[in-house]
């Protein structure tokens, strides 16, 4: 097996041979070959193998491979991982951008052969983002838990844009163990290459390869995103100008000083300042570029301020 050099950016304009390039979402076998060549595992496991690209890369590199998929009797959520893998390559679906069960293969064939309907367990058929992230992170932790000490996972993931909103797998995927590397993989020959976008839409032309390492058998660090909603009036880092501007930004007309008192009272910003009413008045008066005094005790936001 030849040694390979990996950098933080990889690009494979020519896909290479292995797997089925008509199986949508299929990655270049050259990426897996480079991962094998760099990390030099003796065996590689893939629990969402798709069309079998990982096996082709492993065969070319002269190492063993174990491949599984929903279409061949293995459900990552409900089936037990039998191995104690040294190296796992995982390329989960990018939410519902490409649907797999009953599109890339017939669900009826799987049900006839293995006794379950793959559409019920297909991550690419999960309708909402929050449920997809939950399933993705469950599968991530399950695979990581199966690794032997010193083992690695290389996870190929991407970002999704829908109706102007970005859904980032990299941001929301759980990161157990040591986060060893993030590699940027440029995309080529995408369906979106022939699409013309308007407005402020920025096309996504890259994916990520996240590599995590399992350094300890029992105690492992975990980086997990916790979604929360906060109020500007409760953010300790927000200045008084920020808080007052945020309140006025929600108003369609001039408001009296008493309204500002009412909207800011009982929030964190006032709890640490005995003279918070005086502070509000001072902030309004000291920032004429942002706050306009429109009459006796009346204020509004200067929306033309830079």
C-alpha positions as CSV (number, residue, x, y, z in Angstrom):
1,X,0.0,0.0,0.0
2,X,1.5,3.3,-1.1
3,X,1.8,6.2,1.2
4,X,-0.4,9.3,0.4
5,X,-0.1,12.9,1.3
6,X,-3.3,14.6,2.5
7,X,-3.8,18.3,2.8
8,X,-6.6,20.4,4.3
9,X,-8.1,20.8,0.8
10,X,-8.6,17.9,-1.6
11,X,-9.9,17.9,-5.1
12,X,-10.7,15.1,-7.5
13,X,-11.9,16.5,-10.9
14,X,-11.7,13.0,-12.3
15,X,-13.8,10.6,-10.2
16,X,-11.7,7.5,-10.6
17,X,-12.9,3.9,-10.9
18,X,-15.0,2.1,-8.3
19,X,-18.6,2.0,-7.2
20,X,-21.4,3.2,-9.5
21,X,-21.2,6.8,-10.6
22,X,-24.9,6.7,-11.4
23,X,-25.7,6.1,-7.8
24,X,-26.4,9.7,-6.8
25,X,-24.3,11.2,-4.0
26,X,-21.6,8.7,-4.7
27,X,-18.2,10.0,-3.7
28,X,-14.9,9.7,-5.5
29,X,-13.0,6.5,-4.6
30,X,-9.8,8.6,-4.8
31,X,-10.8,10.2,-1.5
32,X,-11.1,6.8,0.2
33,X,-7.8,5.6,-1.4
34,X,-6.1,8.7,0.0
35,X,-7.5,8.2,3.4
36,X,-6.4,4.5,3.4
37,X,-2.9,5.5,2.0
38,X,-2.4,8.2,4.7
39,X,-3.7,6.4,7.8
40,X,-2.7,2.9,6.7
41,X,-5.5,0.8,8.3
42,X,-5.5,-2.9,7.8
43,X,-9.2,-3.0,7.4
44,X,-12.0,-0.4,6.6
45,X,-15.7,-0.6,7.5
46,X,-18.5,1.2,5.8
47,X,-22.0,1.0,7.3
48,X,-23.7,3.1,4.6
49,X,-21.8,1.7,1.6
50,X,-24.2,2.8,-1.1
51,X,-22.9,1.3,-4.4
52,X,-19.7,-0.1,-2.9
53,X,-17.1,2.6,-3.5
54,X,-15.3,1.8,-0.3
55,X,-14.8,-1.8,-1.3
56,X,-13.3,-0.8,-4.6
57,X,-10.9,1.6,-2.9
58,X,-9.9,-1.0,-0.3
59,X,-9.4,-3.6,-3.0
60,X,-7.1,-1.2,-4.9
61,X,-5.2,-0.4,-1.8
62,X,-4.9,-4.1,-0.9
63,X,-6.7,-4.1,2.5
64,X,-9.8,-5.8,3.8
65,X,-13.2,-4.1,3.8
66,X,-16.6,-4.8,5.4
67,X,-19.6,-3.2,3.8
68,X,-23.2,-2.8,5.0
69,X,-26.2,-0.8,3.9
70,X,-30.0,-0.5,4.3
71,X,-30.4,-2.0,0.9
72,X,-28.5,-5.1,1.9
73,X,-30.1,-5.9,5.3
74,X,-28.3,-3.5,7.7
75,X,-30.1,-0.7,9.4
76,X,-27.5,1.6,11.2
77,X,-30.1,2.7,13.8
78,X,-31.5,-0.7,14.8
79,X,-28.8,-3.3,13.8
80,X,-25.9,-4.1,16.0
81,X,-22.3,-3.5,14.8
82,X,-20.5,-6.8,15.1
83,X,-16.9,-5.7,14.5
84,X,-14.5,-3.7,16.6
85,X,-13.4,-1.5,13.7
86,X,-10.0,0.1,13.2
87,X,-11.2,2.5,10.6
88,X,-14.7,3.6,9.6
89,X,-15.6,5.6,6.5
90,X,-19.1,7.1,6.7
91,X,-20.9,9.1,4.1
92,X,-24.4,9.8,5.4
93,X,-27.2,11.2,3.2
94,X,-27.3,15.0,3.1
95,X,-30.7,15.1,4.7
96,X,-33.4,14.7,1.9
97,X,-31.5,16.2,-1.0
98,X,-31.2,12.8,-2.5
99,X,-33.6,10.1,-1.5
100,X,-32.2,6.5,-1.6
101,X,-34.8,3.9,-0.7
102,X,-37.2,3.2,-3.6
103,X,-35.2,5.6,-5.8
104,X,-31.7,4.2,-6.0
105,X,-33.0,0.7,-5.3
106,X,-36.5,-0.9,-5.0
107,X,-37.9,-1.0,-1.4
108,X,-40.0,-4.0,-2.3
109,X,-36.9,-6.0,-3.2
110,X,-35.4,-5.2,0.2
111,X,-38.6,-6.1,2.1
112,X,-38.9,-9.3,0.2
113,X,-35.4,-10.4,0.9
114,X,-34.8,-9.0,4.4
115,X,-38.2,-8.6,5.9
116,X,-38.4,-4.8,6.4
117,X,-39.3,-1.8,4.5
118,X,-36.2,0.3,4.1
119,X,-38.2,3.5,3.6
120,X,-39.1,3.4,7.3
121,X,-35.5,3.6,8.4
122,X,-34.0,5.7,5.6
123,X,-32.3,8.9,7.0
124,X,-32.8,10.5,3.6
125,X,-36.6,10.2,4.1
126,X,-36.7,12.0,7.4
127,X,-38.9,15.0,6.8
128,X,-37.7,17.6,9.3
129,X,-34.1,18.8,10.0
130,X,-34.2,18.3,13.8
131,X,-35.2,14.7,13.5
132,X,-32.6,14.1,10.8
133,X,-29.9,15.6,13.1
134,X,-31.0,13.4,16.0
135,X,-30.8,10.3,13.8
136,X,-27.5,11.4,12.3
137,X,-25.9,11.9,15.7
138,X,-27.3,8.6,17.0
139,X,-25.6,6.8,14.1
140,X,-22.4,8.8,14.6
141,X,-22.1,7.9,18.3
142,X,-23.1,4.2,17.6
143,X,-20.3,3.8,15.1
144,X,-17.7,5.7,17.2
145,X,-18.6,3.5,20.2
146,X,-17.8,0.4,18.2
147,X,-14.3,1.6,17.3
148,X,-11.3,-0.1,18.9
149,X,-9.0,2.1,21.0
150,X,-6.9,4.2,18.6
151,X,-9.4,3.7,15.8
152,X,-10.7,6.5,13.5
153,X,-13.8,7.6,11.7
154,X,-13.6,9.6,8.5
155,X,-17.0,11.2,7.9
156,X,-17.9,12.9,4.6
157,X,-20.6,15.5,5.2
158,X,-22.0,18.6,3.5
159,X,-24.1,21.7,3.9
160,X,-27.7,22.1,2.6
161,X,-29.5,25.2,1.6
162,X,-33.3,25.4,1.5
163,X,-35.4,28.5,0.9
164,X,-32.5,30.8,1.8
165,X,-31.6,28.9,5.0
166,X,-28.3,27.0,5.6
167,X,-28.5,23.6,7.3
168,X,-25.0,22.7,8.3
169,X,-24.2,19.0,9.0
170,X,-20.7,20.0,10.1
171,X,-22.0,22.4,12.7
172,X,-24.6,20.0,14.1
173,X,-23.0,16.6,13.9
174,X,-21.8,15.3,17.3
175,X,-18.0,15.1,17.5
176,X,-16.8,12.4,19.9
177,X,-13.2,11.7,20.8
178,X,-10.3,13.8,19.4
179,X,-11.3,16.0,16.5
180,X,-8.2,15.2,14.5
181,X,-8.8,17.0,11.1
182,X,-11.3,18.8,9.0
183,X,-10.6,18.5,5.3
184,X,-12.3,20.6,2.7
185,X,-13.3,18.6,-0.4
186,X,-14.2,20.5,-3.5
187,X,-17.2,19.2,-5.5
188,X,-17.1,18.5,-9.2
189,X,-19.8,17.6,-11.8
190,X,-22.7,18.5,-9.5
191,X,-26.3,18.8,-10.6
192,X,-26.2,22.4,-9.4
193,X,-23.4,23.3,-11.8
194,X,-26.0,23.8,-14.5
195,X,-28.3,25.9,-12.4
196,X,-28.4,29.7,-12.5
197,X,-29.0,31.3,-9.1
198,X,-30.3,34.8,-8.4
199,X,-30.2,37.2,-5.5
200,X,-27.8,36.5,-2.6
201,X,-27.7,32.7,-3.0
202,X,-24.1,31.4,-2.7
203,X,-23.8,28.0,-4.4
204,X,-22.2,25.3,-2.2
205,X,-19.1,23.9,-4.0
206,X,-17.5,21.9,-1.2
207,X,-17.9,19.1,1.3
208,X,-16.1,18.3,4.6
209,X,-14.2,15.2,5.7
210,X,-14.3,15.2,9.5
211,X,-11.8,12.8,11.1
212,X,-12.2,11.8,14.7
213,X,-9.9,9.5,16.8
214,X,-10.8,7.3,19.7
215,X,-7.9,7.8,22.2
216,X,-9.6,6.1,25.2
217,X,-11.8,3.1,25.7
218,X,-14.1,4.4,28.4
219,X,-13.8,8.2,28.9
220,X,-14.2,10.3,25.8
221,X,-14.7,14.0,25.2
222,X,-17.8,14.9,23.1
223,X,-18.5,18.2,21.3
224,X,-22.3,18.5,20.8
225,X,-24.3,21.5,19.7
226,X,-27.1,22.6,22.0
227,X,-29.8,24.6,20.3
228,X,-31.2,27.5,22.4
229,X,-33.1,30.7,22.0
230,X,-32.0,33.8,24.0
231,X,-33.3,37.3,24.4
232,X,-31.1,40.3,23.5
233,X,-32.1,41.9,26.8
234,X,-30.6,38.9,28.6
235,X,-27.2,38.8,26.8
236,X,-24.6,40.1,29.2
237,X,-22.2,41.0,26.3
238,X,-24.8,43.2,24.6
239,X,-24.4,46.9,25.2
240,X,-27.2,49.2,26.4
241,X,-27.2,50.7,22.9
242,X,-27.7,47.2,21.4
243,X,-30.5,46.4,23.8
244,X,-32.4,49.7,23.2
245,X,-31.9,49.5,19.5
246,X,-33.3,46.0,19.4
247,X,-36.4,47.1,21.3
248,X,-37.0,50.1,19.0
249,X,-36.3,48.0,15.9
250,X,-39.5,46.1,16.7
251,X,-41.6,49.3,16.8
252,X,-43.3,50.7,13.8
253,X,-43.9,54.1,15.4
254,X,-42.3,56.4,17.9
255,X,-42.6,55.2,21.5
256,X,-42.6,56.9,24.9
257,X,-39.7,56.4,27.3
258,X,-42.1,54.5,29.6
259,X,-42.4,51.9,26.8
260,X,-38.7,51.3,26.8
261,X,-38.7,51.0,30.6
262,X,-41.5,48.4,30.4
263,X,-39.8,46.4,27.7
264,X,-36.3,46.2,29.4
265,X,-37.4,45.9,33.0
266,X,-37.1,42.5,34.6
267,X,-34.4,41.4,32.2
268,X,-30.8,40.6,33.0
269,X,-29.6,44.0,31.7
270,X,-31.5,45.8,34.5
271,X,-30.8,43.4,37.4
272,X,-27.2,44.4,37.8
273,X,-27.8,48.2,37.5
274,X,-29.7,50.0,40.2
275,X,-29.9,53.1,38.0
276,X,-31.0,51.3,34.8
277,X,-33.7,53.9,34.0
278,X,-31.0,56.6,34.1
279,X,-28.8,54.4,32.0
280,X,-31.5,54.1,29.3
281,X,-31.9,57.9,29.2
282,X,-28.2,58.5,29.1
283,X,-27.8,56.0,26.2
284,X,-30.5,57.6,24.2
285,X,-29.1,61.1,24.6
286,X,-25.5,60.1,24.0
287,X,-26.2,58.3,20.7
288,X,-28.1,60.7,18.5
289,X,-26.8,58.9,15.4
290,X,-28.9,55.9,16.4
291,X,-31.8,57.3,18.4
292,X,-34.0,60.2,17.4
293,X,-35.8,62.3,19.9
294,X,-39.1,63.1,18.2
295,X,-41.0,64.9,20.9
296,X,-41.5,65.1,24.6
297,X,-40.4,61.7,26.0
298,X,-40.8,60.1,22.5
299,X,-38.1,58.1,20.7
300,X,-37.5,56.1,17.6
301,X,-34.6,54.3,15.9
302,X,-32.7,56.1,13.3
303,X,-32.9,53.3,10.6
304,X,-30.7,55.2,8.3
305,X,-27.8,55.1,10.7
306,X,-24.7,53.3,9.4
